Amino acid sequence: MAYSKYARLLVPAAGMCLLGAGQPLFAQPQRANDNDRDSAAQSTLLAPISVEALAFDDQDPSQAIEAATVVTGPELVRKRGQSLGATLADTPGISSADFGQGVGRPVIRGQSGARVRVQENGLASADVSTLSQDHAVSIDPYSARQVEVLKGPSTLLYGSGAIGGVVNVVTDRIPMTAPDGITGEATLERGDSTLGQRLQRLDVTGGIGDFALNVQGLKRLTDDYEADNSRLIDNSATDTDTYSAGSSYSGDWGYVGGAVSHFGREYGIPGEEAQIRLTQDRYDLKGEVYDVAPGIKRLEFSGAYTDYLHTEGEETPEAFFDNKETEFRIAAEHAPVAGFTGIFGVQGFDRDFKAYGEEESFVPATDTQSLAAFWVEQRPLDDNWTVQGGLRVEYQEQDTSEDRSDTDHTPISVSLGAKRTIGDHYVFTATAGRYERAPATEELYSFGPHEATLTYERGNGNFGEEAANSFDLGLRRINGRLRFDTSLFYTKYDDYIYQRSVDAGVDADGTGTPASDGIADRVNEEGEFAPDGEFLLIDYAAADATFYGGEAEVGYDLIEGAHRLTARVLGDYVRAELDNDTNLPRITPGRYGVGLDYDSKTWLGSVEALRASRQDNEGPLEDETAGYTDLTAFVGYRLAGYDDTETMVYLRGDNLLDDEIVRSTSFLRVAQPGRSVIAGVNVKF
């Protein structure tokens, strides 16, 4: 279907759009260069961090409206794990849906899968990680300069797949400016026998005049890992490699550039003999031009084509998942008009998905196309109050090649927000909106056995748009010795789509005599009911649901100056249930923790204990998960550098109590690695 078919949407969408999309941030203090470290340590102000996923990239995130988190600098070195989920898992409001060490998809406020958009530099990862929990995200956290998380509905800027939030991985594959000479970063890590990690990474950018060239490469290997009490988890080894080359041309007018990148990973499914081998080749174009036309301050454009393939099987591949996707995004910032500043634009994608192999795939070949228009506006009312509001109109069509009906949806999202600054220290924010999501391919068309997860899945082609009525309140103290970031949220869903176990006692096609026994149904590969069947029968269902909760992090500088010592307390809670008081499955439990951070010119240290409560609000036919305590520690030493070179050697310890960590958000309830220690060196030049 040609994009011209969507053209009728652009004029009415652009004419009626007002969009609120600023993002607040509880920033961590950042270090300046060696010459400025002492003075930086003495300041009690939080250093500003630029968040590229914001609508207005020149806006201080601590003064924005919606909740956001940024992990960058030494904090990113300290937290980086095997996956994006593992990297963010101890952040308030964020957890991980694991499937061994090869997979870890972020969970935001209890939302995951097709509701959380994972993207690189503003464009989708374009993999099939939302299709099933055993599928990995095709972005490695070690490739990131910073990782940004927008909590809560972000459909206004990024579409249906962001109704639960956005994880934006910022990389330097396309340099925005040309450096004077050569800059870069190198990382080397080695782990103990728990993981057996061996990692090396190099990221180099060179500049000649206004031209820049970036080259990156990474190789990481891990062995079958040991869980608590040295229990070996079979078939859990991973092998990851990434490499890329990008270039750009920049000047006072802006920049334009492109990049070619490759991601590859091979990993096992714990407890089985199946291996998943995935590769993705990606081609990116990105640019930004200033004062491109009268009244237009800035024009941003980006596009990407990705070619993704992964196989599943034991010694030889038995199933193939092929995804080719093209996405573009164009946004323009207009000059102030009557006090309003705004961004408007269009976004679209074309996704050609197919799965094939020895057996018929549980998801048919599907071509998905989408086109949307959005507009962002904000206006200060006085020195203290700022308001934002907006609308996005999107059209999505899914054409399937098999005996299932084609579908089309028109999700519309609208939002209003306000911010009040209180003196020099406090910021109060409030947002309210209605956000809609088009159903994902797997939710509409699944029918059949999925070998990797041992489930027999059934979709529903009659699903309409899923709608979320959401409210969010935030209060932050952004500077001074005491700092905090707190938020409360409440979201009421109409026709919330979720996976549920079945207790009907009939075959997958509905034949047989119903017989409910309180035990989740199992079927064989042909879909025939069998109490000892290999596959758990799973339905995609829709019902009204409510999510509510909050998160908080408080930091207090026990010692200020050149040897900063900061104590932290943090916690989060989310409750999710259907309107009939039935709990939704795989929801993050309540968590709380304490931490202590030390930072000086030469030493960097951190210790944190995070307690996850027992999840006894489990869904129907779902097992509850026990609570656990995750104790982590990090110590780094900055070596004396030459010229602009900064070198840090470090030790990182995870799960130091060797507790049994099993996350309730994961479909595969397998214990995470036990006590582990990784030694590393990071050099910036």
C-alpha positions as CSV (number, residue, x, y, z in Angstrom):
1,M,0.0,0.0,0.0
2,A,1.5,3.4,-1.0
3,Y,2.0,6.2,1.5
4,S,-0.1,8.4,-0.7
5,K,-3.1,6.4,0.6
6,Y,-2.5,8.1,3.9
7,A,-2.2,11.7,2.6
8,R,-5.8,12.5,3.5
9,L,-4.7,12.3,7.2
10,L,-2.0,14.9,7.1
11,V,-4.1,18.1,6.7
12,P,-6.7,17.4,9.4
13,A,-4.1,16.0,11.7
14,A,-1.8,19.0,11.4
15,G,-4.6,21.4,11.7
16,M,-5.9,20.1,15.0
17,C,-2.7,19.1,16.8
18,L,-1.4,20.4,20.1
19,L,1.0,18.1,21.8
20,G,2.6,18.0,25.3
21,A,5.8,16.1,25.5
22,G,8.4,17.6,27.7
23,Q,10.2,15.1,30.0
24,P,11.6,15.7,33.5
25,L,14.7,14.2,34.9
26,F,16.2,13.4,38.3
27,A,19.7,14.0,37.0
28,Q,22.8,12.7,38.8
29,P,25.8,14.9,39.4
30,Q,28.2,14.6,36.5
31,R,31.9,15.1,36.4
32,A,33.7,17.7,34.3
33,N,37.2,17.4,33.0
34,D,40.2,17.1,35.4
35,N,40.7,20.9,35.6
36,D,37.1,21.4,36.7
37,R,36.5,18.5,39.0
38,D,37.3,20.1,42.3
39,S,34.9,23.1,41.6
40,A,32.3,20.7,40.2
41,A,32.4,18.6,43.4
42,Q,31.9,21.7,45.5
43,S,28.7,22.7,43.7
44,T,25.4,21.5,45.0
45,L,23.6,22.1,41.7
46,L,22.7,19.1,39.6
47,A,24.5,19.3,36.2
48,P,22.1,19.6,33.3
49,I,21.8,16.6,30.9
50,S,20.5,16.9,27.4
51,V,17.8,14.4,26.6
52,E,17.5,13.8,22.9
53,A,14.1,12.0,23.1
54,L,12.5,15.3,24.3
55,A,10.4,17.3,22.0
56,F,12.5,20.4,22.7
57,D,16.2,19.3,22.9
58,D,17.3,22.7,24.3
59,Q,15.0,22.3,27.3
60,D,16.5,21.5,30.7
61,P,15.0,18.1,31.5
62,S,14.8,19.0,35.2
63,Q,12.3,21.7,34.2
64,A,10.2,19.5,31.9
65,I,6.8,18.0,32.5
66,E,6.7,14.2,32.1
67,A,8.7,11.7,34.0
68,A,12.1,10.6,32.6
69,T,15.3,9.0,33.6
70,V,18.8,9.3,32.0
71,V,21.7,6.9,32.6
72,T,25.0,8.2,31.3
73,G,28.6,8.8,32.2
74,P,30.1,6.9,35.1
75,E,26.6,5.7,36.1
76,L,26.3,4.0,32.8
77,V,29.7,2.3,33.2
78,R,28.5,1.1,36.6
79,K,25.1,-0.2,35.5
80,R,25.8,-1.7,32.1
81,G,24.6,-5.3,31.9
82,Q,24.1,-8.0,29.3
83,S,20.9,-6.4,28.0
84,L,19.0,-3.1,28.2
85,G,16.6,-4.6,30.7
86,A,19.5,-5.7,33.0
87,T,21.1,-2.2,32.6
88,L,18.0,-0.4,33.8
89,A,16.5,-3.0,36.2
90,D,17.4,-1.3,39.5
91,T,16.0,2.1,38.3
92,P,12.8,3.3,40.0
93,G,9.8,2.5,37.8
94,I,11.8,0.2,35.5
95,S,12.4,-3.6,35.6
96,S,13.3,-6.3,33.1
97,A,11.6,-9.2,31.4
98,D,14.4,-11.8,31.2
99,F,14.7,-15.0,29.2
100,G,18.2,-16.1,30.4
101,Q,21.1,-13.8,29.7
102,G,20.4,-13.4,26.0
103,V,17.2,-11.5,26.5
104,G,16.2,-8.6,28.8
105,R,13.5,-6.2,27.6
106,P,12.8,-3.2,29.7
107,V,9.5,-3.1,31.7
108,I,8.2,0.4,32.6
109,R,5.6,0.8,35.3
110,G,4.5,-2.8,34.7
111,Q,4.2,-2.3,30.9
112,S,6.3,-4.2,28.4
113,G,6.3,-5.8,25.0
114,A,4.4,-3.9,22.3
115,R,3.6,-1.1,24.8
116,V,7.3,-0.1,25.4
117,R,9.1,1.3,22.4
118,V,12.8,0.6,22.3
119,Q,14.7,2.8,19.8
120,E,18.1,4.0,18.8
121,N,18.5,7.7,18.2
122,G,14.8,8.2,17.9
123,L,14.0,5.3,15.4
124,A,12.7,1.9,16.4
125,S,15.0,-1.1,17.0
126,A,13.0,-2.8,14.2
127,D,13.5,-6.3,15.6
128,V,10.9,-8.9,16.6
129,S,11.5,-8.6,20.4
130,T,7.8,-7.7,21.0
131,L,6.6,-10.8,19.3
132,S,7.8,-13.1,22.1
133,Q,9.7,-12.8,25.3
134,D,12.5,-15.1,24.0
135,H,13.4,-12.6,21.3
136,A,16.3,-10.2,22.0
137,V,16.4,-6.5,21.4
138,S,18.9,-5.7,18.6
139,I,20.6,-2.9,20.6
140,D,23.5,-3.5,22.9
141,P,23.8,-1.2,26.0
142,Y,27.6,-1.1,25.5
143,S,27.0,0.9,22.3
144,A,25.2,3.7,24.2
145,R,26.5,7.1,25.1
146,Q,23.4,7.4,27.2
147,V,20.2,5.6,27.8
148,E,17.0,7.7,28.2
149,V,13.7,6.4,29.6
150,L,10.4,8.3,29.1
151,K,8.0,6.9,31.7
152,G,4.3,6.8,31.0
153,P,2.5,7.2,27.7
154,S,4.7,8.7,24.9
155,T,2.5,7.9,21.9
156,L,2.2,11.6,21.1
157,L,5.8,11.7,19.8
158,Y,6.5,8.1,19.0
159,G,3.2,6.3,18.2
160,S,1.3,3.2,19.2
161,G,4.2,1.2,20.5
162,A,5.0,3.8,23.1
163,I,1.8,3.8,25.1
164,G,3.7,2.4,28.1
165,G,6.9,4.4,27.6
166,V,10.1,4.8,25.5
167,V,13.7,3.6,25.9
168,N,15.9,5.7,23.7
169,V,19.5,4.5,23.3
170,V,21.7,7.4,22.2
171,T,24.8,6.4,20.1
172,D,27.4,8.3,18.3
173,R,27.3,6.3,15.1
174,I,26.4,9.5,13.2
175,P,28.6,12.4,14.7
176,M,26.7,15.6,15.1
177,T,29.9,17.7,15.0
178,A,33.4,17.0,13.7
179,P,36.0,16.8,16.5
180,D,39.4,18.4,16.3
181,G,41.5,15.3,15.7
182,I,40.6,11.9,17.1
183,T,38.4,11.1,20.1
184,G,37.0,7.9,21.3
185,E,36.4,5.3,24.0
186,A,37.7,1.8,24.6
187,T,36.4,-0.7,27.2
188,L,37.8,-4.1,28.3
189,E,36.0,-6.3,30.8
190,R,36.6,-9.8,32.3
191,G,34.3,-11.6,34.6
192,D,34.6,-14.5,37.1
193,S,33.3,-18.0,36.5
194,T,29.7,-17.1,37.4
195,L,29.3,-15.5,33.9
196,G,32.6,-16.0,32.3
197,Q,32.3,-12.7,30.5
198,R,34.9,-11.5,28.0
199,L,34.2,-8.1,26.5
200,Q,36.1,-5.7,24.3
201,R,34.8,-2.6,22.7
202,L,36.2,0.3,20.7
203,D,34.5,3.6,19.6
204,V,36.6,6.1,17.6
205,T,35.6,9.4,15.9
206,G,37.9,11.4,13.7
207,G,37.5,14.8,12.2
208,I,38.9,16.5,9.2
209,G,37.6,20.0,8.8
210,D,33.8,19.8,8.8
211,F,33.8,16.0,8.0
212,A,33.6,13.4,10.7
213,L,34.0,9.6,10.7
214,N,32.9,7.2,13.4
215,V,33.9,3.5,13.7
216,Q,32.7,1.1,16.4
217,G,33.1,-2.5,17.2
218,L,32.2,-4.8,20.1
219,K,32.7,-8.5,20.9
220,R,31.2,-10.1,24.1
221,L,31.1,-13.8,25.1
222,T,29.5,-15.3,28.2
223,D,29.5,-18.9,29.3
224,D,26.6,-20.9,30.8
225,Y,26.1,-19.0,34.0
226,E,25.8,-20.1,37.6
227,A,22.7,-19.1,39.6
228,D,22.7,-18.9,43.4
229,N,24.6,-21.7,45.2
230,S,26.6,-22.3,42.1
231,R,23.7,-23.9,40.2
232,L,24.7,-24.2,36.6
233,I,22.0,-22.9,34.2
234,D,22.4,-25.1,31.0
235,N,22.2,-23.6,27.6
236,S,22.5,-20.0,28.8
237,A,25.7,-18.9,27.0
238,T,25.7,-15.8,24.7
239,D,27.9,-14.6,21.9
240,T,27.4,-11.0,20.7
241,D,29.1,-8.9,18.1
242,T,28.4,-5.4,16.8
243,Y,30.2,-3.1,14.4
244,S,29.4,0.1,12.5
245,A,30.7,2.9,10.4
246,G,29.2,6.4,10.1
247,S,30.1,9.8,8.8
248,S,28.7,13.3,8.8
249,Y,29.2,16.8,7.4
250,S,28.5,19.7,9.8
251,G,28.7,23.4,10.2
252,D,26.9,26.4,11.6
253,W,23.9,25.5,9.4
254,G,23.5,22.1,11.1
255,Y,24.6,18.6,10.1
256,V,23.8,15.6,7.9
257,G,25.2,12.1,8.0
258,G,24.6,8.4,7.7
259,A,25.7,5.1,9.2
260,V,25.8,1.3,8.5
261,S,25.7,-1.0,11.4
262,H,25.5,-4.8,12.2
263,F,24.2,-6.6,15.3
264,G,24.6,-10.3,15.8
265,R,23.8,-12.5,18.8
266,E,23.6,-16.2,19.5
267,Y,22.1,-17.4,22.7
268,G,20.5,-20.4,24.3
269,I,17.1,-20.9,25.9
270,P,17.8,-22.1,29.5
271,G,16.4,-25.5,30.3
272,E,16.1,-26.4,26.6
273,E,18.4,-27.3,23.8
274,A,17.2,-24.6,21.4
275,Q,19.5,-21.9,20.2
276,I,18.5,-18.5,18.7
277,R,20.9,-16.9,16.2
278,L,20.0,-13.4,15.1
279,T,21.5,-10.8,12.8
280,Q,20.5,-7.3,11.8
281,D,21.9,-4.9,9.3
282,R,20.8,-1.3,9.6
283,Y,21.2,1.7,7.4
284,D,20.6,5.2,9.0
285,L,20.3,8.7,7.7
286,K,20.0,11.6,10.1
287,G,20.3,15.4,10.0
288,E,19.4,18.7,11.5
289,V,19.2,22.1,9.7
290,Y,18.8,25.5,11.3
291,D,16.7,28.5,10.0
292,V,15.7,26.4,6.9
293,A,12.8,28.7,6.1
294,P,11.1,31.8,7.4
295,G,9.5,31.0,10.8
296,I,11.2,27.6,11.0
297,K,14.0,27.6,13.6
298,R,15.1,23.9,13.1
299,L,14.3,21.0,10.9
300,E,15.2,17.4,12.0
301,F,14.9,14.4,9.8
302,S,15.9,10.8,10.2
303,G,15.3,7.5,8.5
304,A,16.4,3.9,8.8
305,Y,16.2,0.6,6.8
306,T,16.7,-2.6,8.7
307,D,17.1,-6.2,7.6
308,Y,16.6,-8.6,10.5
309,L,16.7,-12.4,10.5
310,H,16.8,-14.9,13.4
311,T,16.6,-18.6,13.5
312,E,15.5,-21.0,16.2
313,G,16.4,-24.7,16.5
314,E,18.8,-27.1,18.1
315,E,21.6,-28.4,15.9
316,T,20.0,-27.0,12.7
317,P,17.5,-24.1,12.3
318,E,13.9,-25.1,12.4
319,A,12.2,-21.7,12.4
320,F,13.1,-18.4,10.7
321,F,11.9,-14.9,11.6
322,D,12.5,-12.4,8.9
323,N,11.7,-8.7,9.4
324,K,12.4,-5.8,7.0
325,E,11.5,-2.4,8.1
326,T,11.7,1.2,6.9
327,E,11.0,4.1,9.2
328,F,11.2,7.9,8.7
329,R,10.6,10.9,11.0
330,I,10.5,14.6,10.1
331,A,10.0,17.3,12.7
332,A,10.2,21.1,12.5
333,E,10.4,23.6,15.3
334,H,8.7,26.9,14.6
335,A,9.7,30.3,15.9
336,P,7.7,31.7,18.8
337,V,4.1,32.8,17.9
338,A,2.1,34.7,20.6
339,G,4.3,33.2,23.2
340,F,3.9,29.6,21.9
341,T,6.9,27.5,20.8
342,G,6.2,24.2,19.0
343,I,7.3,21.2,17.0
344,F,5.2,19.6,14.3
345,G,6.0,16.7,12.0
346,V,5.2,13.4,10.4
347,Q,6.3,9.8,11.1
348,G,5.8,6.6,9.2
349,F,7.0,3.0,8.8
350,D,6.6,0.0,6.6
351,R,7.2,-3.4,8.1
352,D,7.4,-6.6,6.1
353,F,7.4,-9.6,8.5
354,K,7.3,-13.3,7.8
355,A,8.1,-16.4,9.7
356,Y,8.7,-19.8,8.1
357,G,10.4,-23.2,8.7
358,E,9.8,-26.9,9.1
359,E,6.4,-26.2,10.7
360,E,3.8,-23.5,10.1
361,S,4.6,-20.4,12.0
362,F,2.3,-19.3,14.9
363,V,2.3,-15.8,13.3
364,P,1.5,-15.4,9.6
365,A,3.4,-13.2,7.2
366,T,2.1,-9.6,7.6
367,D,2.8,-6.2,6.0
368,T,2.2,-3.3,8.4
369,Q,2.2,0.3,7.3
370,S,1.7,3.4,9.4
371,L,1.6,7.1,8.9
372,A,1.1,9.8,11.6
373,A,1.1,13.6,12.1
374,F,1.9,15.3,15.4
375,W,2.3,18.8,16.8
376,V,4.0,19.9,20.0
377,E,3.3,23.3,21.7
378,Q,4.2,24.9,25.0
379,R,3.8,28.3,26.4
380,P,4.9,30.0,29.7
381,L,2.0,31.8,31.4
382,D,4.3,33.7,33.8
383,D,7.7,33.2,35.5
384,N,6.4,30.1,37.3
385,W,3.7,28.4,35.2
386,T,4.2,26.6,31.8
387,V,1.5,24.7,30.0
388,Q,1.7,22.2,27.2
389,G,-0.8,20.3,25.1
390,G,-1.2,18.2,22.0
391,L,-2.6,15.6,19.7
392,R,-1.3,12.9,17.4
393,V,-3.4,11.2,14.6
394,E,-2.1,7.9,13.2
395,Y,-3.3,5.4,10.7
396,Q,-2.1,1.8,10.7
397,E,-3.0,-1.0,8.3
398,Q,-1.9,-4.7,8.6
399,D,-2.2,-6.9,5.5
400,T,-1.8,-10.6,6.1
401,S,-1.1,-13.1,3.3
402,E,-3.0,-16.0,4.9
403,D,-6.7,-16.8,5.7
404,R,-7.0,-14.0,8.2
405,S,-8.7,-10.7,7.7
406,D,-6.7,-7.5,7.0
407,T,-7.1,-4.9,9.7
408,D,-6.8,-1.1,10.0
409,H,-6.8,1.2,13.0
410,T,-6.7,5.0,13.6
411,P,-5.4,5.6,17.1
412,I,-5.7,9.2,18.3
413,S,-3.8,10.5,21.3
414,V,-4.3,13.8,23.1
415,S,-2.5,15.3,26.2
416,L,-2.4,18.3,28.4
417,G,0.2,19.2,31.0
418,A,1.3,21.9,33.3
419,K,4.4,22.8,35.4
420,R,4.9,25.1,38.3
421,T,8.3,26.1,39.6
422,I,8.3,26.9,43.3
423,G,11.3,29.1,44.3
424,D,14.7,27.9,43.2
425,H,14.4,24.3,44.3
426,Y,11.1,22.7,43.5
427,V,9.2,21.8,40.4
428,F,5.6,20.5,40.4
429,T,4.2,18.8,37.3
430,A,0.9,17.4,36.2
431,T,-0.2,15.7,33.0
432,A,-3.5,14.1,31.8
433,G,-4.3,12.5,28.5
434,R,-6.0,9.9,26.5
435,Y,-3.7,7.7,24.4
436,E,-4.7,5.0,21.9
437,R,-2.7,2.0,20.5
438,A,-3.2,-0.1,17.5
439,P,-3.0,-3.9,18.2
440,A,0.3,-5.6,17.4
441,T,0.6,-8.3,14.8
442,E,1.0,-11.1,17.3
443,E,-2.1,-9.9,19.2
444,L,-4.2,-10.1,16.1
445,Y,-3.0,-13.1,14.2
446,S,-1.2,-15.6,16.4
447,F,-2.4,-19.2,16.2
448,G,-0.1,-22.1,16.8
449,P,2.8,-23.6,18.8
450,H,5.8,-21.5,19.7
451,E,8.7,-23.9,20.3
452,A,11.0,-21.6,22.1
453,T,8.5,-20.6,24.8
454,L,6.6,-23.9,24.7
455,T,3.3,-22.0,24.4
456,Y,0.4,-22.4,21.9
457,E,-0.8,-18.9,21.3
458,R,-4.2,-17.7,20.0
459,G,-4.7,-14.0,18.8
460,N,-7.9,-12.2,18.0
461,G,-8.4,-10.3,14.7
462,N,-11.4,-8.4,16.1
463,F,-9.4,-6.3,18.5
464,G,-10.0,-2.5,18.2
465,E,-7.8,0.3,19.5
466,E,-6.6,0.0,23.1
467,A,-7.1,3.3,25.0
468,A,-5.5,4.6,28.1
469,N,-6.8,7.5,30.2
470,S,-3.7,8.5,32.2
471,F,-2.9,11.0,35.0
472,D,0.5,11.7,36.4
473,L,1.7,14.0,39.2
474,G,5.4,14.8,40.0
475,L,7.3,16.8,42.5
476,R,11.0,17.3,42.4
477,R,13.7,19.1,44.3
478,I,16.3,19.8,41.7
479,N,19.2,21.3,43.5
480,G,20.8,21.8,46.9
481,R,22.1,19.2,49.4
482,L,18.7,17.4,49.4
483,R,17.3,16.3,46.1
484,F,14.4,14.1,45.1
485,D,12.2,13.0,42.3
486,T,8.8,11.6,43.1
487,S,5.8,10.7,40.9
488,L,2.4,9.1,41.1
489,F,0.4,7.7,38.2
490,Y,-3.0,6.3,37.5
491,T,-4.0,4.8,34.1
492,K,-7.4,3.4,33.2
493,Y,-7.4,1.2,30.1
494,D,-10.3,0.5,27.8
495,D,-9.9,-2.9,26.1
496,Y,-6.5,-3.6,27.5
497,I,-4.9,-6.5,25.5
498,Y,-3.0,-9.1,27.5
499,Q,-2.0,-12.8,27.5
500,R,-3.9,-15.2,29.8
501,S,-3.7,-18.9,30.5
502,V,-6.7,-21.0,29.5
503,D,-8.7,-23.4,31.7
504,A,-11.4,-24.8,29.4
505,G,-10.3,-28.4,28.8
506,V,-10.8,-28.2,25.0
507,D,-8.6,-28.3,21.9
508,A,-7.0,-25.1,20.6
509,D,-9.6,-24.8,17.9
510,G,-12.4,-25.0,20.4
511,T,-13.5,-28.5,19.8
512,G,-14.1,-31.0,22.6
513,T,-16.1,-31.0,25.8
514,P,-15.4,-28.1,28.2
515,A,-14.0,-29.2,31.5
516,S,-12.5,-26.6,33.8
517,D,-10.3,-28.0,36.6
518,G,-8.4,-24.9,37.9
519,I,-5.2,-25.9,36.1
520,A,-3.8,-24.2,33.1
521,D,-4.6,-26.1,29.9
522,R,-1.8,-27.8,27.9
523,V,-2.0,-29.1,24.3
524,N,0.2,-31.0,22.0
525,E,1.8,-29.6,18.8
526,E,-1.4,-30.2,16.9
527,G,-3.4,-28.2,19.4
528,E,-5.1,-31.2,20.9
529,F,-5.9,-30.9,24.6
530,A,-3.6,-33.1,26.7
531,P,-2.9,-32.7,30.5
532,D,0.7,-33.6,29.9
533,G,1.0,-31.7,26.6
534,E,4.2,-29.9,25.7
535,F,2.6,-26.5,25.1
536,L,0.8,-24.1,27.5
537,L,-2.3,-22.8,25.9
538,I,-2.3,-18.9,25.9
539,D,-5.0,-16.5,24.7
540,Y,-4.7,-12.9,23.8
541,A,-7.7,-11.2,25.5
542,A,-9.0,-7.7,25.9
543,A,-10.7,-6.3,29.1
544,D,-10.8,-3.0,30.9
545,A,-7.9,-2.6,33.4
546,T,-6.4,-0.2,35.9
547,F,-2.7,0.5,36.6
548,Y,-1.6,2.8,39.4
549,G,1.5,3.4,41.5
550,G,4.5,5.6,41.9
551,E,8.2,5.8,42.2
552,A,10.6,7.9,44.2
553,E,14.3,8.5,44.7
554,V,15.8,10.8,47.3
555,G,19.5,11.8,47.6
556,Y,21.2,13.7,50.4
557,D,24.8,14.8,50.3
558,L,26.3,13.7,53.6
559,I,29.6,15.3,52.6
560,E,30.0,18.1,50.1
561,G,33.0,19.4,48.2
562,A,35.8,17.5,46.6
563,H,34.8,14.3,48.3
564,R,31.1,14.0,47.8
565,L,29.3,11.3,49.7
566,T,25.6,10.9,48.9
567,A,23.0,8.7,50.6
568,R,20.0,7.5,48.6
569,V,16.7,5.9,49.3
570,L,14.5,4.7,46.4
571,G,11.4,2.7,45.7
572,D,8.6,1.9,43.4
573,Y,5.2,0.3,43.3
574,V,2.7,-0.7,40.6
575,R,-0.7,-2.4,40.9
576,A,-2.5,-3.8,37.9
577,E,-5.8,-5.5,37.8
578,L,-8.8,-6.0,35.5
579,D,-12.2,-4.4,36.4
580,N,-13.4,-7.7,37.7
581,D,-10.7,-7.6,40.4
582,T,-8.5,-10.2,38.6
583,N,-4.8,-9.5,38.8
584,L,-2.9,-9.1,35.6
585,P,0.0,-11.5,35.1
586,R,3.8,-10.7,35.1
587,I,3.6,-7.4,37.0
588,T,6.6,-5.8,38.8
589,P,6.4,-6.2,42.6
590,G,6.9,-3.4,45.0
591,R,10.6,-2.6,45.5
592,Y,12.6,-0.4,47.9
593,G,16.3,0.1,48.5
594,V,19.1,2.2,49.9
595,G,22.4,3.3,48.3
596,L,25.6,5.2,49.1
597,D,27.7,7.0,46.4
598,Y,31.2,8.4,46.7
599,D,32.8,10.6,44.1
600,S,36.2,12.5,44.2
601,K,38.9,13.5,41.7
602,T,40.3,9.9,41.7
603,W,37.9,7.5,43.3
604,L,34.3,6.6,42.4
605,G,32.3,4.2,44.5
606,S,28.7,3.0,45.0
607,V,26.9,0.3,46.9
608,E,23.1,-0.3,46.7
609,A,20.7,-2.9,48.1
610,L,17.4,-3.3,46.4
611,R,14.7,-5.4,47.9
612,A,11.9,-6.8,45.7
613,S,8.9,-7.9,47.6
614,R,7.1,-11.2,47.1
615,Q,4.7,-10.9,44.2
616,D,1.5,-12.5,45.6
617,N,-0.8,-10.5,43.4
618,E,-0.3,-13.0,40.7
619,G,-2.6,-13.5,37.7
620,P,-5.0,-16.4,37.3
621,L,-3.1,-19.7,36.9
622,E,0.2,-17.9,37.4
623,D,2.7,-18.9,40.2
624,E,3.7,-16.3,42.7
625,T,7.4,-15.3,42.9
626,A,9.5,-15.0,46.0
627,G,11.1,-11.8,47.1
628,Y,14.8,-11.2,46.9
629,T,17.5,-8.7,47.7
630,D,20.0,-7.6,45.1
631,L,23.2,-6.1,46.6
632,T,25.5,-4.5,44.0
633,A,28.7,-2.6,44.4
634,F,31.1,-0.6,42.2
635,V,34.5,0.9,42.8
636,G,36.5,2.8,40.2
637,Y,39.9,4.5,40.2
638,R,40.7,7.3,37.8
639,L,44.3,7.1,36.6
640,A,46.3,10.2,35.9
641,G,45.9,10.9,32.2
642,Y,47.9,12.5,29.4
643,D,46.4,15.4,27.6
644,D,42.7,14.7,27.3
645,T,42.9,11.0,28.1
646,E,40.8,9.7,31.0
647,T,41.3,6.2,32.3
648,M,39.3,4.4,34.9
649,V,39.9,0.9,36.2
650,Y,37.0,-0.7,38.1
651,L,35.4,-3.6,39.8
652,R,31.7,-4.3,39.7
653,G,29.9,-6.8,41.9
654,D,26.3,-8.0,41.2
655,N,24.0,-10.1,43.5
656,L,26.7,-10.1,46.2
657,L,24.4,-11.9,48.6
658,D,24.1,-14.8,46.1
659,D,20.3,-14.6,46.4
660,E,17.9,-16.5,44.2
661,I,16.6,-13.7,41.8
662,V,13.5,-14.7,39.8
663,R,11.6,-11.8,38.3
664,S,7.8,-11.9,38.2
665,T,7.9,-9.9,35.0
666,S,9.5,-12.8,33.1
667,F,7.6,-15.5,31.2
668,L,10.5,-18.0,31.8
669,R,10.9,-18.2,35.6
670,V,14.6,-19.0,35.7
671,A,17.0,-17.7,38.3
672,Q,19.4,-14.9,37.4
673,P,23.1,-15.1,37.8
674,G,24.4,-15.6,41.4
675,R,27.2,-13.6,43.0
676,S,29.5,-12.3,40.2
677,V,32.4,-9.9,39.9
678,I,33.6,-8.1,36.7
679,A,36.9,-6.2,36.4
680,G,37.2,-3.6,33.7
681,V,39.1,-0.7,32.3
682,N,37.5,2.3,30.4
683,V,39.6,4.8,28.5
684,K,38.3,8.0,26.9
685,F,40.5,10.0,24.6
